[in-house]
């Protein structure tokens, strides 16, 4: 009975360590996302206040940057105070939608730069230093970087939920851990590690190559 109790306490300790690591990882990403959203909002406000040729007033930019700044900030605050447990599905949906919206805003920002009536009659060098083009370029760059952060956030949430292994694990002819109903590896349970979900597809491609050495390497 003592051994069973010791094993149970060890599993509980590893589970607490894993959850603490997950909390720290998500807190760090949400902090970076909050800062990135704040930078995007600041760039948009700075461009909107450029009175000679301000940014077009679109709800896509104002609503997106402000809403996801508040979502990231309050989510980080509530998670830090342990107001609610981590929900991988909600994290994946919110961050995945943010990734798509920020990518769209980056393209829309450069679309305004390409269709601006004043920039159409400038040379490439003159256009590069034009204030409207500078603000559009900076806003597009900030939105792209923020979208990449949300993509990492979404990938981590999907991986911890086991969905990446369920969706892509069969590409190399192997079943996921959830389908086989296997116990979780004790060592993997004690650390946070992003599953390289692209490896099954890479191994499947390597096995189809005509070179035998590549097949043996991928098979071993």
Secondary structure, DSSP 8 states (H G I E B T S, - for coil): -HHHHHHHHHHHHHHHHHHHHHHHHHHHHHHHHHHHHHHHHHHHHHHHT-TTS-----HHHHHHHHHHHHHHHHHHHHHHTTSS---HHHHHHHHHHHHHHHHHHHHHHHHHHHH-TTGGGS-HHHHHT-HHHHHHHHHHHHHHHHHHHHHHHHHHHHHHTTHHHHHHGGGGT---HHHHT----HHHHTS-----TTHHHHHHHHHTSS-HHHHHHHH-
